[in-house]
Amino acid sequence: MSKPETFVFLLIEDFTHLAFACAIEPLRIANLVAERELYRWRLASEDGARAICSNRSVTLVDQGLEPLQRDERLFVISGLGVRERITRKAVDYLRRNHAHGVQLGAICSGAYALARAGVLDGHACASHWEFHDAFTEEFPDVVLRRSVFVADAPIVSASGGPAAADLMLHLIAKTHGADLATSVADQMVYNSVRSDHAEQRVSPGARHGFRSEPLKRALREIDNTIEDPVPTAEIARRAGVTPRQLERLFGRYLNCSPQKYYRDVRLHKARNLLSQTDLSVAEIALACGFGSPTHFARCYRQTYGVTPSIHRACAAE
């Protein structure tokens, strides 16, 4: 009989409880269904005593930042405010274990901690969609995917919430077969297990109730050209329609013009960067395709009622 596989979950303050539960429960249920110990797990935090999650629940842990064995897996779980919550001690701990040959993983915003440790450069990872804008600006050498999880890279990762369960079920199936993973999903009453190709967010077509392929292509082009916006006529050409047809599609399904939608997408990214990074207002304006900080500030105030600088100051309070 093979030795049980051991997972150590490093909990960063304000970690997401939903993601934590979705990561650990499949392991517990796998042992239950298999009627033998396939998995063991321990919880770790920086102080070695407890960790507080974002809903203020307190979780007691088994250990601090002690070294792990090479055959153990270390998963870091974090949530909101990871840039402030991840400490130098935790980053060094992740870096040392990686150098020692311990397999690493990340859940929710945990990929940020691993990127800060420098172990994700050149590799693909998944992180919660809300952190994507800031992540790509800070770690351009990391390949950030929009999928719910990444399991075909040296370091596996899940984007958070139920995506953690998708990743763990994938790992269970890889080691112990699809039948066991399916039985675990059944016990979880989880009948919509997603693959690593699944998108994190509901598609615009499903959200707004349209099936128009040209409109879908136009929205993809807009998402891909935020930093260097192109004229509406060019978006229409790439979508395979005339500018007038594109205007009608946006008006019918999104109740706005292509220009307004384009600007709102860029401003939404700017809002994320203001809250989640230390980039200057001028740098954010450039990253979001605005020709000047003055034009950016004017558009931002028209949409959100405050200037970018005031928004950042309020968010920091």
N, C-alpha and C positions, 0 to 999 in steps of 0.2 A: 504494500500500500504506500502511495507516494506521500511525501511530507506535505502538510497543509501550507498553503501560500499565505504569507503575512503582509497585510497592508498597514501602514502607519499614516494616519491622517493628521497633518499639521494644520491646526485651526488658527487662523489669523483673526484678531479682534474684529468684530462686526461681520463675521462670516455669515453666509446665507444658510439659514436652518433648513430650508427646503432642499437645497443642493446637497447638504450634508446627509440628510435622511435618505435621499434618493441614491446616494453613493454607498452608504453602509448597509441599508436594508436588503438589497439583492444578495449580499454576501451572507447575511444571517439566514435568509430564506433558502439560499442554495444549500447550506448545511442541513436545514430542516428537511428539505425535499430529498436530498441525497441520503439522509439518515447517517451521515458521518461528517467529520470535520474536514471540509475542503478548504476553509478559509479561517484565518485568525486576523484580528485587527487590534490596534492600539491607537489611542488618541494622544496627541502631543500639542503643547502650546509653549510659548516662550518662557513663561514662568513655571511650567511644570505642574501647575495646580488646577487651573480652570481656564475657560475661554468664554467670552460673552458674544452671542450672535446678534444679528441686527434686530431681532424681535425682542431682545433683552433677556432671553433665556440663558441660564448659566449652565455650561457643560463642564463636568469634572473630567480631567484628563489623566492619563496613565504616566506621562513622562514629560520631561523638558526637551532640550535640544541635545540629547545624548546621541552618539554615533549609532548608525544602524548597520546591520549585517548586509553583505552584498546580495543575499538572496531575498531581501525584503523590498517592498515597494513603498515609496514615499509620495503621497499625494498632498498637495497644498490646496486648501479651500479658503477662499476669501470672498469678500462682497464689496459693498460700497466703501469708498474712501480708502481703497487698497494702497494708493500712492502714499498716503499719510500713515497707514497702519503697518506696512511692511518695514521692518527695522533692519539695520545693518547686520545685527546678530542673526536674524532669520535668513537674510540673503546669503550670508557667509555659510550658514548651516546647509542651505540648499546646494551651494557651490561645492562644499566639501563632500557631501554625500554623492553628488554627481561624479566628482573626481574619483571617489572610492568605488564606483561601479554600481551604485544603487540605482534601480530604475525609478524614474521620476514621473509624476503625473500632475495635472492641474485641473481644477474644477471652478467654474464661474469665472471670477477675475483672477484666479490663481495663476493664469498664464502671465499676468503682469509681473508677479513675483519671480517667476522663472526667467522671464525676459530681463528683469533687473539683474538677475544673477549671471546673465550672459550665456545661458545654456541653450537658448532657443534660436540663436543666430543661424540663418540658413535653413531652418526647419519650419514646418507647418504647425499651426496650433489653432485651437478654438477658444474663444472667450465670449462672454455675454455681449450681445450686439450693442448695448448701450456704451460700452467702453471702446468700440472699434475706432472711432475717430481719433481719440487721444492716443490709443495704442499705436496706430499706424504712423502718427506723427513722431512719437517718441522712439519707436523701435522699427525703423524702416527695413532692417535686415531680417526681420521675422516675417514669415509668410502667414498672414492671418486669413483664415478661411471663414466663410459665412455659415458653414455647416454646423449641425448640432454638436458633433464631436469629431475628433481626429484620432484615428487609431492606427494609421499607416505611417506614422512618423516615429523616430526614436523615443520621443516623449509624448505620451498620450494625453489628451485633454478633452474636457467637455465644457460646453458653454454655460451651464448652470441649470438649476431647477430639474425637471424631469430628464433633461439631456444627460445628467449624471447617471440616471438609471439606464438610459440607452447605452452609454459607454460600458457600464459594469455588466450589463447583459451580453454585450458583444464580447467582453473579456471572458465571461463564464462560458459562452458558446465556443470560443476559440480553444479554451483549455479542456473543457469537460463535455463539449458537444451541444448541438442546437436543441436537442430534446430537453436537456436540463434547463437551458436558458428559457425555453418556452414554458416549462413547468413553473419556473420562478416568476415569469411574467404573469402567468395565470393566477398564481397566489397573490400577486400584487394587484390583481384586477386591472391589468395594464395590457390592453389588447391592441395597442397601436404603436408597437415598438418601431422606432425609426432607425434607418441606416445612417452611415456617416455622410451620405450625400444629401440628406434632408436639410432644408433651409431652417434657420432659427425662427424666422418671422413669417406670419401669414403673408402670402404674396399680395401685391397691390390689386391684382385681378380678383382674387377671392375676397379681399377686404372691401372693395368697392363694387363688386358684382359685375365685372365685365370679362369678356373673353377675347376682346380685340387684340390680335397679335401685333398689329402696327403700334397700338398704344403701349403694349408690353415692351416692345423694342425701344420705343421712345423713352420710356421710364428707365430702362437699363442704360441707354445712352446718357441720360441726364445724370444718373448715379456715377457713371464712369468718367464724367467730364466736369466734376465739381470744381476742381482746381483750375482748370483751363476751359471755361465755358465757351460753347460754340453758338452761332446764331440759330434761331428757331428754324430757319429754312434748312440748315444743315441737319438738325435733328430730324426734321421731316423727311429729308432725303435718305438718311440712314434707316429710318423706320419704314421707308417704301411708300410714302404718301406725299401729297402736296401740302404746303403750309396751311392752306385753307382747310383741308381735311383734318389735319392735326388739331387745328383750333376747334373744330367741331367735336372731335373725339374728347378733348380735354373738357370742353364745356358740357358735354353730355354726361360724362362719367365722373369727372372730378370737380365739376362746378367752378372751374377757374381757367385762366388762360395758360398756355405752356410757359410763358414768361414768368407769371406769378408762381407757378409750381416750381420752376427752376430756381427762382430766387428764394422761395421758402425752404427748399431742400438745402441750399447753401447756408442760409441763416441758421437752420437747425443744427447743422454741423458746427457752425461758429459758436453757437450756444454751448454745445458739448465741450468744445475746446476751451472756452472761457472758464468753465466749471472744473474741468478735469486736468488742465495742463497749466504750465507756467509760461506759455508762449505769450509774447507781447501782442497787443491789439493789432499792430501793423503786421506781424507774422501771421496772425489768424486771418486777417483780411486777405492776405496773399494766398493762404492755403485754401480759402473758400472762394477764390476767383473774383475778388473785388479789386478794382484798379487802384484804389487809394483808401487809406484808413478813414478819410473824411466821408467818402461815398459809403463805405461800409457802416460807419457810425450812424449816418443818416437813415440808411435802410433798416438797420437794427432797431433804431428808436421808433421808426414808423410801424414796425411789426410788433415789438415787445414793450414799447412805452418807456424804455430807459435806454441810456447809452451803454455800449459794451463795458466801459470802465465802471459804471455804476452797478451793472449786473454782477460783475466780478466781485466788487466790494461787498455787495449784499450777500452773495453766495459764500463769502469767506467768514461772515459773522457767525 
